[in-house]
């Protein structure tokens, strides 16, 4: 059964180009031309991933992203935002709203497919380490893809889960932003390391009291404190 991807873009030519390349790579593709259609199709079809343009009629991509993350039926679906090259604020806001990644227009079909494969691979991969990691009231449960604090489940995105699980596994060791981009996002070339910082801010907000376990090493990266 082919992996289903929802592509949301109001430009017919852009939508067709993305669909052609995704189908050539072996994916099943659903298309949506506006935010309302995107929300309806995401809820009904439960795609494995959403490619979401920011500039959409009726309901823009940022609002769609926010709604997908709020709905339990779609909260865990990975999202890649498609943004204009100059719209840095859209990229930052998109990540803060829960997008897992972004790609700027214009982009090469090869880069797009690599980003999609990387994100889907992260979702299916299991870390080859201990199944559970516990620090006081914080529990990282890999088999169930779940993080709880004082027995209360935390609503983390795919990327946030992978990030906290990796840092917890490597507790006490500083992980540079570049290393996190490679091990969590799957990038072997340097991209904007602010992607890491944005996800860390969201992760800390969701961890609440447990955020004290995440330490920022100025100018280097992050580490999970042993105590």
N, C-alpha and C positions, 0 to 999 in steps of 0.2 A: 504494500500500500504506500503510495507516494506521500511525502510530507507536504502538508497544506500550508500555504503562505498567503496572507491577506495583504494586498498592495493597495494603498490609498493615495490617490493623486488625481487632481481635477484637470490635469493637462492630458488629453487623449494620447498625444504622441509619446509623452513620458511614460504613461501607464502601459502603452503597448510595448515600448522598448524594454521595460523592466519585466513584463510578462514573458516576452519572447526569450529573454536570457535566463530567467528562472526556469521556464519549461525545458529549455535546452540543457539545463543542469540537472534535470530530473525531478523538479518540484511540481506539485499541483498548485495552480494559482487562482485565487479569487480576487476580483477587482472591485473597488469602490471609488466613486467620483466625488464624494463629499463626506463630511463628518457624520451625518445622520446614518448614511448607508454603512459607514465603517463600524459604528457601534452595533447596528442591527446584525451585520454579518459576523462580527467577532463573537457576539453572544450566541448566535445560532450555529455557526460552523466550528467554533473552537479551533482556530488555526494554531499551528505550532509556533508561528512568528507573525508579527505585523510590521510591514514597512509603511511608515506613516509620514506623509508630507506635512509640513507645518502650515503652509498657506493653502487653506481649504475654504470653500464657501459654506455658509450656514453655521457650521461649528468648526472652528479651526483645529489644527492638529494638536496644539497644546491642550485644548479643552478635551479633545478625544482621549489623549493620553491620561489626563486626570480622571476621566470617567471610567476608562478601562481599569485603572488601578484601584478605583473605589469599589468596583463591582466584583464580588467574590467569584463570579463565573469567569472573569477575564483577568483577574489581578495578577496571576502568575504567568501570563503569556508574554514572552520576550518582545520588546519593541525597539525597532531601529528608526530614529527620526531622520527624515530627509529635509535638509535645510539649505537655504541660499548661502553661498560662500561668505557674504558680508554680514550675515545675521548672527553674530556671535551670541547675542543675548538670547536668541531663540534656542541655540544649542545648550546654553547653560540652564535656562529655564526648563527645557525638555528633560534634561538629566535630573534636575531637582524634582520634577514631577513624577519621576520613576522610569523614564526611558533607560534602556540598557546600553544603548550606543547611538551614535549619529554618523551620518555620512553627508558631506557637503556636495551640492550641485555646482557645476557639472561633475559627474563621476564616471569612471570607466566601468563597464559591465564586469570586468574581471575583479575590480576592487569590491563591487557590490556583492558578488557571489562569495568572495572570500569572507566578507563580514558576516554574511548570512550563515555560512558553514561554521565559522568560528563560534557564533552565538548558539547555534543549534547543538554543536558539539559540547559546549560548556553545559548545556542543559542535560545532555544524556550521559556525560562522563561521571564516573564515581571515583573519588579520590582513593588511592591505594594505601590507606592508612587506617587508623582505628575508626570504628563505626560511630562512636560517640565521644564527645569531649565535654567535660564539665568543669566549670569554674564557679564554685559557690552556687549561686542561684541561676547561673547561665548554663544552658545545655545546648550543644550543637549536635543534632541527630542527623547524620548523613543518610542512612537508609530511608528515613521518612522525609528527608529534605525539609527539616523543621528546626527552628531555633526558638527556645522558650526561656523566659526569665521568671523565676519564682513560679514555675508551672504555667505561666501564661504565654500562649503562642504569640510570636512577633510576626507581623505581616511584612515579610521581606520579599523583594524581587529576586529573580534568579541571580543577578549580578551581586546583589547585596549578600545573599546567602553564600555564594562562592567566595566572596571577599572575606567575610567574617570566619568562614571555615578554614580558609588558607592561613589567615593570620593566627587563628587559634592553634592550628596544627604546628605552626612555626613559632610558638610563644617564646618571647624573650629575644628573638632575633629580628633585627631591623630589616624591613623589606622596602627597598627603594620604589619610587613611583614607576620607574622603568621596568623593574622586576615584576611589579604587580600587573602592569599592562601586558607583559608577556605571559604570566601564569594565570591570570584571571580572564583577561580579554583575548588572549591568544595572538597578540601583535608582536611581530619580530622586528618591526621598524618603529622608530620613535614617532609618536603622534602627540597631541596636546595632553600633557600630564595633568591638566586641570580636570580632566575626566575623572581621575582617581580622587582628587580632592572633593569634587562635587558628590561623588558616591559616598565618600567617608562622612561628609556632613549629614547626608540623609541617614546613613547607617547609625551614626551617633544619636540622632534625634529619635530613631526607633528603639534603640537599645535602652534609652532612659538612664536609670541609675547604673546599669551595666556599662555605660559608655566610658566610665572611668578606667576600664580595662584596656581601652584603645589609646595608645600613646603616640603623639606626634613628635617625631625627631626632626627638628627644624633643619631645612635645607637638604634633608635626605629622604625621609619617607615615614613609615608607620611601623608600629610593633604592638603585639598583644602582650600585656604585662603578665608575668607569672603569678603575681599576687594582686 
